[in-house]
Amino acid sequence: MKFMKLGSKPDTFQSDGKNIRYVASELASDIVVNIGDVKFYLHKFPLMSKSACLQKLVASTSEGNGDEVYIHDIPGGPSAFEICAKFCYSMTVTLNAYNVIAARCAAEYLEMHETVEKGNLIYKVDVFLHSSIFRSWKDSIILLQTTKSSRLHMCEEVKLISYCIDAIASKTCIDVRKVDWSYTYNRTKIPEENGNSNGIRSRVVPNDWWVDDLSELEIDLYKRVIVNIKNKGIVSPEVIGEAIQAYASRRLPGFSKGDVSRSRSILDTIVRLLPAEKGSVSCSFLLRLLKASVSVDSGEMVKAELVKRIGQQLEEASVDDLLIRAIDGEATMYDVHVVHKILEGFVLRDEDSKTELEDGNDEIPEVRKPGLDSEASKLMVAKLVDGYLTEIAKDPNLPLSTFVGLAEMVTNFPRPRHDSLYRAIDMYLKEHPGISKSDRKRICGLMDCKKLSVNACTHAVQNERLPSRVVVQVLFFEQVRANASSGCSTPDLPKAIRDLTAGVSYESSRSATTNTEDSEVTASAEELRALKEELAALKLQNGGLIDKVNGDTKRAATSRMKGLLSSKRIFSRIWSSKGGQGENSGSDSSESLGSASLEEAKYTPSRKGRHSVS
């Protein structure tokens, strides 16, 4: 730490109790200076020779046995005044980063300028500040912290804070190869790892070497330093973002009820300081800030800014990040509304990128150009939403419209598989067993049965919670896949089945609930069971073909074709019945015989029981 000694005479200041200070001298004191509750018994001549303020105060007091003046608002209080008084007596006084700011402000208050006497205290302190303190990283940080204990308006008047902030910001912008002072105070040198405690080596200075040190500043000073750094345009947005994340981690460890107002102020400032560049901070950090803003009830502008920024890089988020607890009084467990807004921002980002590209804008940032990167982002977001839907589906108070509305936002996003969406739908059906048949069809209409994996299909045909129409469709596509894998072509099928596989949308059940259920062609429990057994037999025949590829190929192929034709007859019989048998009572049952997850379920060709994804 840098320091400066002033004066050469011994220090003869003494105390008489807590509130009396005097100079041990043969001469009796002729002035009493009251600084708050402390009385200083001093001499006029040394003080008045260097302080224009004391000259005015003494001149304004009436003559008598010992003049007495009162100073109540001097910066730094009695300790700072004592430094100035010792300087007037030419006594030895030591200045350092901890007391120099108070001494400088007190000297300014007492008007200890060069016009009063050459080499006065203000001049000497300014030389010390600019030649030593502002050149030292550690001392600059300490000095800036001490400004909180002094009168800030006095520091501002003499531009001490501005000088110190600029000195700190300038050091953060220096090439790290030229950083030779102690960063984070004393971490530049570390012992050699070979066990030799006497050996030291220089540690490579990281780009964010200054981040931890600045986290010690109060939020108002920290804000000014960061703004100064950003204005210089040298430090990358990523490093600035890292600094802000470190500061938030230290200053916002939790939100106790006693400091909500302070936490809100810090949070709002942090959000305003975030670099504008996408990716300068992680999406996970932005979501943590959003959760914090909900906890401390930040303003809508702050929340809207966070929602917008999260939407720009949503593909980086995780499901846990999106699980934002709803505020007290809400019926649902999680704040799904804010996630819906985030997803809207992501969709809008992609649409804006396409519009700009179509308009011929060649200056679109690479990260926003549609194409492979855009499609990959959509794929990741679709997977993210499916996982999120699975979690919120566990909330018994979650409305179906909310679940469906969120899922429909990513309907057109690329999804090679719909297994995760199926898991979310199954979870919702499990936690909401009382929903109507039309609602079951509506939610099942979100997924494409053609995009279910073999395991998912096997699980679905045993799932009691699915409508029988969905089970039939899954059975058919599984049969088609089994034939395709064995090299056989699917023969012509009845029109009812072709309509089903052509993608007859279940979305029609959302609007027409009065006649749809009565007019829909459904399968009886007996016929559906027969179709499952036929499909199982077909799969066994296909397996036999693989095992006997070197010996009995012709016989296995004949058996497989017979099974296919038999399945065709069963399909025709099911779909030729015109609704007289109603929904399969087992298909819409809300209970399940098992709760194994999709990944852990062990499927076998025998489908005597049904199991659900949970």
C-alpha positions in Angstrom: 0.0 0.0 0.0 1.2 3.5 -0.9 1.6 6.1 1.8 2.9 9.6 2.3 4.3 11.3 5.4 3.8 15.0 5.9 5.5 17.3 8.5 8.6 16.7 10.6 7.7 17.7 14.1 6.7 15.2 16.8 3.0 14.5 17.2 2.0 16.3 20.4 -1.7 15.9 20.2 -3.1 14.4 23.4 -6.5 13.4 24.7 -8.3 14.2 27.9 -11.2 11.8 27.9 -13.1 10.8 24.8 -14.2 14.3 23.7 -11.2 16.6 24.4 -8.1 16.9 22.3 -5.3 19.4 22.9 -1.7 20.2 21.9 0.9 19.8 24.6 2.6 23.2 24.4 4.1 25.9 26.7 1.7 28.3 25.1 -1.9 28.3 26.3 -4.5 27.5 23.7 -6.5 30.6 22.4 -9.2 28.9 20.3 -11.6 26.0 20.8 -12.8 24.3 17.7 -15.9 22.2 18.2 -16.2 19.3 15.7 -19.4 17.5 16.6 -19.0 16.4 20.2 -15.2 16.7 20.3 -13.5 19.9 21.5 -10.0 20.8 20.1 -8.0 23.3 22.2 -5.6 24.8 19.7 -3.8 28.0 18.7 -5.1 30.5 16.2 -1.9 31.3 14.3 -1.0 27.9 12.9 -4.6 27.3 11.9 -5.3 30.6 10.4 -2.0 30.6 8.4 -3.2 27.7 6.3 -7.1 27.8 6.4 -9.1 30.5 4.9 -12.3 29.0 6.4 -10.9 29.3 10.0 -9.8 32.9 9.2 -13.5 33.7 8.5 -14.8 31.8 11.5 -12.4 33.5 13.9 -13.1 36.9 12.5 -16.8 36.4 12.9 -16.7 35.4 16.5 -16.8 38.0 19.3 -13.7 38.8 21.3 -13.3 37.4 24.7 -11.3 35.0 26.9 -10.6 32.4 24.2 -12.6 32.3 21.0 -14.8 29.2 20.3 -16.0 28.1 16.8 -18.3 25.4 15.8 -18.0 23.1 12.8 -20.6 20.4 12.5 -20.5 19.3 8.9 -16.8 18.9 8.0 -16.2 15.8 5.9 -14.6 13.0 7.7 -15.5 14.4 11.2 -13.1 14.8 14.0 -10.4 12.4 12.7 -10.2 14.2 9.3 -10.0 17.6 11.1 -7.2 16.3 13.3 -5.1 15.4 10.2 -5.6 19.0 8.9 -4.7 20.5 12.3 -1.5 18.4 12.6 -0.5 19.6 9.1 -1.0 23.2 10.3 1.4 22.5 13.2 3.8 20.7 10.8 3.5 17.6 12.9 4.1 14.2 11.3 1.0 12.7 9.7 0.8 9.6 7.5 -1.7 9.5 4.5 -2.8 6.3 2.8 -5.7 5.0 0.8 -7.8 4.6 3.9 -7.6 8.2 5.1 -6.5 10.3 2.2 -10.0 10.9 0.8 -11.3 12.2 4.1 -8.3 14.4 4.5 -8.7 15.8 1.0 -12.4 16.6 1.5 -11.7 18.2 5.0 -8.9 20.3 3.5 -11.3 21.4 0.8 -13.9 22.3 3.4 -11.3 24.3 5.4 -10.1 26.0 2.1 -6.5 25.0 2.5 -5.5 26.3 -1.0 -2.3 27.5 -2.5 -3.7 31.1 -2.4 -3.5 30.9 1.4 0.0 29.4 1.5 2.3 27.7 -0.9 2.6 24.0 -0.5 -0.7 23.8 1.3 -2.5 20.5 2.2 -4.7 20.3 -0.9 -1.8 20.6 -3.3 0.2 17.9 -1.4 -2.7 15.5 -1.3 -3.5 15.9 -5.0 0.1 15.1 -5.9 0.0 12.0 -3.7 -3.3 10.9 -5.3 -2.3 11.2 -8.9 1.3 10.0 -8.5 0.6 7.1 -6.2 -2.9 6.1 -5.3 -4.5 6.3 -8.8 -1.6 4.3 -10.2 -2.1 1.5 -7.7 -4.9 -1.0 -8.5 -5.4 -2.0 -4.9 -5.3 1.5 -3.5 -7.7 2.8 -6.0 -10.2 0.1 -5.0 -9.8 0.9 -1.3 -10.0 4.7 -1.9 -13.3 4.3 -3.9 -14.7 2.2 -1.1 -13.9 4.9 1.5 -15.9 7.5 -0.4 -19.0 6.0 1.2 -17.9 7.2 4.6 -17.2 10.8 3.4 -19.6 13.3 2.2 -20.1 12.2 -1.4 -21.1 15.6 -2.7 -17.7 17.0 -1.6 -16.0 14.2 -3.3 -17.9 14.9 -6.5 -17.2 18.6 -6.3 -13.4 18.0 -6.4 -13.9 15.1 -8.9 -12.1 12.6 -6.7 -14.5 9.8 -7.5 -14.4 10.5 -11.3 -10.6 10.4 -11.3 -10.6 7.2 -9.3 -13.2 5.5 -11.4 -11.4 6.4 -14.6 -8.1 5.1 -13.2 -9.7 1.8 -12.3 -11.5 1.4 -15.7 -8.3 2.2 -17.6 -6.4 -0.6 -15.8 -9.1 -3.1 -16.7 -8.6 -2.2 -20.4 -4.8 -2.8 -20.4 -3.5 -5.7 -22.4 -3.2 -8.6 -19.9 0.3 -9.2 -21.0 1.2 -5.8 -19.6 -0.5 -6.4 -16.2 2.4 -6.6 -13.7 0.7 -5.4 -10.6 -1.0 -7.7 -8.1 -4.4 -8.6 -9.4 -7.0 -9.8 -6.9 -4.5 -8.2 -4.5 -2.0 -11.0 -4.0 -2.6 -13.9 -6.4 -0.1 -13.1 -9.1 2.6 -15.4 -7.6 1.9 -18.9 -6.6 4.2 -21.7 -5.2 5.6 -24.2 -7.6 3.6 -27.4 -7.7 6.8 -29.5 -7.4 6.8 -29.1 -3.6 9.5 -26.4 -3.5 7.9 -23.7 -1.2 10.7 -21.2 -2.1 10.1 -21.4 -5.8 7.5 -19.1 -7.3 6.3 -18.6 -10.9 4.2 -16.0 -12.6 0.6 -17.1 -13.1 -0.9 -16.4 -16.5 -3.1 -13.4 -16.1 -6.7 -14.1 -17.2 -8.8 -11.6 -19.1 -11.2 -11.3 -16.2 -8.5 -10.8 -13.6 -10.3 -7.7 -12.2 -13.8 -9.2 -11.8 -13.6 -10.3 -8.2 -12.0 -7.1 -6.9 -14.7 -4.9 -8.4 -17.4 -7.0 -6.7 -16.4 -5.4 -3.4 -17.8 -2.1 -4.5 -21.3 -0.8 -3.6 -23.8 -1.0 -6.5 -23.8 2.8 -7.3 -20.0 2.9 -7.6 -19.8 -0.4 -9.4 -22.3 0.8 -11.9 -20.2 3.9 -12.7 -17.1 1.7 -13.1 -18.8 -0.7 -15.5 -20.3 2.1 -17.6 -16.8 3.7 -17.9 -15.3 0.3 -18.9 -18.1 -0.2 -21.5 -17.6 3.3 -22.9 -13.9 2.7 -23.6 -15.0 -0.1 -26.0 -11.9 -2.2 -25.3 -13.1 -5.0 -23.0 -15.2 -7.6 -24.7 -18.9 -8.0 -23.8 -18.2 -11.5 -22.6 -15.7 -10.4 -20.0 -18.1 -7.6 -18.9 -20.9 -10.1 -18.7 -18.6 -12.4 -16.6 -18.0 -9.5 -14.2 -21.7 -8.8 -13.8 -22.4 -12.4 -13.1 -19.7 -12.5 -10.4 -21.1 -9.3 -8.9 -24.6 -10.7 -8.8 -23.4 -14.0 -7.2 -21.8 -12.0 -4.4 -24.4 -9.3 -3.9 -27.5 -11.4 -4.4 -26.9 -14.6 -2.6 -30.5 -14.7 -1.4 -33.5 -12.5 -0.9 -34.4 -12.4 2.7 -37.5 -10.4 3.6 -35.4 -7.8 5.4 -33.6 -6.5 2.3 -36.0 -6.9 -0.5 -35.9 -3.2 -1.4 -32.1 -3.2 -1.5 -32.0 -6.4 -3.5 -34.6 -5.0 -6.0 -32.4 -1.9 -6.5 -29.3 -4.1 -7.1 -31.1 -6.4 -9.4 -32.6 -3.5 -11.5 -29.1 -2.0 -11.9 -27.6 -5.3 -12.9 -30.2 -5.8 -15.6 -29.5 -2.3 -17.0 -25.7 -3.0 -17.0 -26.0 -6.2 -19.1 -24.1 -5.9 -22.4 -26.5 -5.6 -25.4 -24.7 -8.3 -27.3 -26.3 -11.8 -27.5 -24.3 -14.4 -25.6 -22.5 -11.9 -23.4 -24.1 -13.7 -20.4 -25.5 -17.2 -20.2 -29.2 -17.9 -20.6 -29.1 -19.7 -17.3 -27.9 -16.5 -15.6 -30.7 -14.5 -17.3 -33.3 -16.9 -16.1 -31.9 -16.7 -12.5 -32.2 -13.0 -12.7 -35.8 -13.4 -13.9 -36.6 -15.7 -11.0 -35.0 -13.2 -8.7 -37.1 -10.3 -10.2 -40.2 -12.3 -9.5 -39.1 -12.8 -5.9 -38.4 -9.2 -5.2 -41.3 -7.9 -7.4 -39.2 -5.9 -9.8 -40.9 -3.5 -12.3 -42.5 -4.7 -15.5 -39.8 -3.1 -17.6 -37.1 -5.1 -15.9 -39.0 -8.3 -16.4 -39.8 -7.5 -20.0 -36.1 -6.8 -20.8 -35.1 -10.2 -19.2 -37.8 -12.0 -21.1 -36.7 -10.5 -24.4 -33.1 -11.3 -23.8 -33.9 -14.9 -22.8 -35.9 -15.4 -25.9 -32.9 -14.5 -28.0 -30.9 -17.4 -26.7 -33.5 -19.8 -25.4 -31.8 -22.8 -27.0 -29.2 -22.6 -24.3 -31.6 -23.0 -21.4 -32.4 -26.1 -19.4 -35.8 -27.4 -18.1 -34.8 -26.6 -14.5 -34.0 -23.0 -15.6 -37.5 -22.6 -16.9 -39.3 -23.8 -13.8 -40.1 -20.4 -12.4 -42.3 -20.6 -9.3 -45.6 -18.7 -9.6 -46.2 -15.9 -7.1 -48.3 -16.5 -4.1 -52.0 -16.6 -4.8 -51.7 -18.2 -8.3 -53.5 -21.4 -8.8 -50.7 -23.1 -10.8 -47.4 -24.2 -9.4 -45.2 -22.6 -12.1 -45.4 -19.3 -13.9 -46.2 -20.8 -17.4 -47.3 -17.4 -18.7 -43.8 -15.9 -18.5 -42.4 -19.0 -20.3 -45.0 -18.5 -23.0 -43.7 -14.9 -23.4 -40.2 -16.1 -23.6 -41.1 -18.6 -26.3 -42.9 -15.8 -28.2 -39.7 -13.9 -28.2 -37.8 -16.8 -29.6 -40.3 -17.3 -32.4 -40.3 -13.6 -33.2 -36.5 -13.6 -33.4 -36.6 -16.3 -36.0 -39.3 -14.6 -38.0 -37.4 -11.3 -37.9 -34.2 -13.0 -39.1 -36.1 -14.5 -42.1 -37.7 -11.1 -42.9 -34.4 -9.4 -42.9 -32.8 -12.0 -45.1 -35.7 -11.8 -47.6 -35.3 -8.0 -47.7 -31.7 -8.4 -48.8 -30.0 -7.2 -45.6 -26.4 -8.5 -45.8 -25.5 -7.2 -42.4 -27.5 -9.7 -40.4 -25.3 -11.1 -37.6 -24.3 -14.7 -38.3 -26.1 -16.0 -35.2 -29.4 -14.7 -36.4 -29.3 -15.9 -40.0 -31.9 -18.6 -40.6 -30.6 -21.9 -42.0 -28.8 -24.7 -40.3 -28.1 -22.8 -37.1 -31.7 -21.6 -37.0 -33.1 -25.2 -37.5 -30.7 -26.5 -34.9 -31.9 -23.9 -32.4 -35.6 -24.8 -33.1 -34.8 -28.5 -32.6 -33.2 -27.7 -29.2 -36.1 -25.4 -28.2 -38.7 -28.1 -29.2 -36.9 -30.6 -27.0 -36.7 -28.1 -24.2 -40.4 -27.3 -24.4 -41.3 -31.0 -24.4 -39.3 -31.5 -21.2 -40.9 -28.4 -19.7 -44.4 -29.7 -20.6 -43.5 -33.0 -18.8 -42.7 -31.1 -15.6 -45.7 -28.7 -15.6 -48.0 -31.6 -16.5 -47.6 -32.8 -12.9 -49.5 -29.8 -11.7 -53.1 -30.9 -11.1 -54.2 -27.3 -11.4 -52.7 -26.7 -14.9 -55.5 -26.0 -17.4 -55.5 -28.0 -20.6 -55.6 -24.8 -22.7 -52.4 -23.7 -21.1 -50.7 -27.0 -21.8 -51.9 -27.1 -25.4 -51.2 -23.4 -26.1 -47.6 -23.8 -25.1 -47.2 -27.1 -27.1 -48.7 -25.5 -30.2 -46.1 -22.8 -30.3 -43.5 -25.4 -31.3 -45.7 -27.5 -33.6 -43.9 -26.5 -36.7 -40.4 -26.9 -35.2 -38.3 -29.8 -36.5 -38.7 -32.9 -34.3 -37.3 -36.3 -35.6 -39.1 -38.0 -32.8 -42.2 -37.2 -30.7 -41.3 -39.5 -27.8 -40.7 -36.6 -25.4 -44.0 -35.0 -26.4 -45.8 -38.3 -25.9 -44.2 -38.5 -22.4 -45.6 -35.1 -21.6 -49.0 -35.9 -22.9 -49.1 -39.2 -21.0 -48.0 -37.4 -17.8 -50.8 -34.8 -18.2 -53.4 -37.6 -18.7 -52.1 -39.4 -15.7 -52.4 -36.3 -13.4 -55.7 -35.2 -14.9 -57.8 -38.4 -15.1 -61.1 -36.6 -15.1 -60.8 -34.8 -18.4 -63.4 -35.5 -21.1 -62.9 -37.7 -24.2 -62.8 -34.6 -26.4 -60.0 -33.1 -24.3 -58.1 -36.4 -24.5 -58.4 -36.3 -28.3 -57.4 -32.7 -28.3 -54.2 -33.2 -26.3 -53.3 -36.4 -28.2 -53.7 -34.4 -31.5 -50.5 -32.6 -30.6 -48.3 -35.6 -31.4 -47.7 -37.3 -34.7 -47.9 -41.1 -34.3 -45.6 -41.6 -37.3 -42.8 -40.0 -35.3 -42.9 -42.3 -32.3 -40.1 -44.7 -31.9 -40.6 -48.5 -31.7 -40.4 -48.5 -27.9 -42.8 -45.5 -27.7 -45.3 -47.2 -30.0 -45.1 -50.4 -28.0 -45.7 -48.4 -24.8 -48.6 -46.5 -26.4 -50.6 -49.5 -27.5 -50.6 -50.7 -23.8 -51.5 -47.2 -22.5 -55.0 -47.2 -21.0 -55.1 -43.5 -20.9 -54.9 -43.0 -24.7 -58.1 -42.9 -26.8 -58.7 -46.1 -28.8 -58.5 -44.1 -32.1 -54.9 -43.2 -31.2 -54.0 -46.7 -30.2 -55.4 -48.0 -33.6 -53.3 -45.5 -35.4 -50.2 -46.4 -33.5 -50.8 -50.1 -34.2 -51.1 -49.4 -37.9 -47.9 -47.4 -38.1 -46.1 -50.0 -36.1 -47.2 -52.7 -38.6 -46.2 -50.5 -41.5 -42.8 -50.1 -39.9 -42.4 -53.8 -39.3 -43.1 -54.6 -42.9 -40.8 -51.8 -44.1 -38.0 -53.1 -42.0 -38.4 -56.6 -43.5 -38.5 -55.4 -47.1 -42.2 -56.0 -47.7 -44.5 -53.5 -49.2 -47.8 -52.6 -47.6 -50.8 -53.8 -49.7 -53.7 -51.6 -50.6 -55.8 -50.8 -47.5 -59.4 -49.7 -47.0 -60.2 -46.1 -47.5 -60.9 -45.6 -43.7 -57.4 -46.6 -42.9 -55.8 -44.6 -45.7 -57.6 -41.5 -44.4 -56.2 -42.2 -40.9 -52.6 -42.6 -42.1 -52.9 -39.6 -44.4 -53.0 -37.5 -41.3 -56.6 -37.0 -40.5 -56.1 -34.3 -37.9 -57.3 -34.7 -34.4 -57.5 -30.9 -34.2 -61.0 -31.1 -35.5 -62.1 -32.4 -32.2 -61.2 -29.1 -30.5 -64.1 -27.2 -32.1 -66.8 -29.8 -32.6 -67.6 -31.6 -29.3 -71.3 -32.2 -29.9 -71.3 -34.6 -32.9 -67.6 -35.7 -33.1 -67.7 -38.4 -30.4 -71.0 -39.9 -31.7 -70.0 -39.9 -35.4 -66.3 -41.1 -34.9 -65.6 -44.6 -36.1 -64.2 -46.5 -33.2 -63.1 -50.1 -32.4 -64.6 -52.4 -29.9 -62.4 -53.8 -27.2 -62.5 -57.3 -28.7 -61.5 -56.2 -32.2 -58.7 -53.9 -30.8 -57.4 -56.8 -28.8 -57.4 -59.1 -31.8 -55.6 -56.5 -33.9 -52.9 -56.3 -31.2 -52.5 -60.1 -31.2 -52.2 -60.1 -34.9 -49.6 -57.4 -34.9 -47.6 -59.3 -32.2 -47.8 -62.4 -34.4 -46.5 -60.4 -37.4 -43.6 -59.1 -35.4 -42.7 -62.6 -34.3 -42.8 -63.8 -37.9 -40.5 -60.9 -38.9 -38.1 -61.9 -36.1 -38.2 -65.4 -37.4 -37.3 -64.3 -40.8 -34.2 -62.6 -39.5 -33.2 -65.6 -37.5 -33.7 -68.0 -40.4 -32.3 -65.9 -43.2 -29.9 -68.7 -44.3 -32.5 -71.6 -44.3 -36.2 -71.0 -44.4 -36.6 -67.7 -46.1 -39.4 -68.6 -48.4 -41.7 -70.1 -45.7 -41.1 -67.1 -43.3 -42.0 -64.6 -46.0 -45.2 -66.5 -46.8 -46.2 -66.5 -43.1 -45.5 -62.8 -42.9 -47.7 -62.0 -45.9 -50.5 -64.1 -44.5 -50.2 -62.2 -41.2 -50.3 -58.8 -43.1 -53.4 -59.8 -45.1 -55.1 -61.0 -41.9 -54.3 -57.7 -40.2 -55.8 -56.0 -43.3 -59.0 -57.9 -42.8 -59.1 -56.9 -39.1 -58.5 -53.3 -40.0 -61.3 -53.4 -42.6 -63.7 -55.0 -40.1 -62.9 -52.4 -37.4 -63.3 -49.4 -39.7 -66.4 -50.7 -41.5 -68.4 -50.6 -38.2 -70.0 -47.2 -38.0 -69.8 -46.1 -34.4 -72.3 -48.5 -32.9 -69.9 -49.9 -30.3 -68.5 -46.6 -28.9 -65.1 -46.0 -27.3 -63.1 -48.8 -26.0 -63.8 -48.7 -22.3 -60.3 -49.8 -21.5 -58.7 -47.2 -23.7 -60.0 -44.2 -21.9 -59.5 -45.6 -18.4 -57.7 -43.1 -16.1 -55.9 -45.9 -14.2 -52.7 -47.6 -15.2 -51.2 -51.0 -14.3 -47.7 -49.5 -14.1 -45.7 -46.3 -13.9 -42.4 -47.1 -15.5 -40.7 -44.3 -17.6 -40.4 -44.6 -21.3 -36.7 -45.2 -21.1 -36.9 -47.8 -18.4 -40.0 -49.8 -19.6 -39.2 -53.3 -20.9 -41.5 -54.1 -23.8 -42.3 -57.6 -25.0 -44.4 -58.9 -27.9 -47.0 -60.1 -25.3 -49.4 -57.2 -24.5 -51.4 -58.7 -21.7 -51.0 -55.6 -19.5 -50.7 -51.9 -20.2 -48.1 -49.6 -18.7 -47.9 -45.8 -18.7 -45.1 -43.3 -18.8 -44.7 -41.4 -15.5 
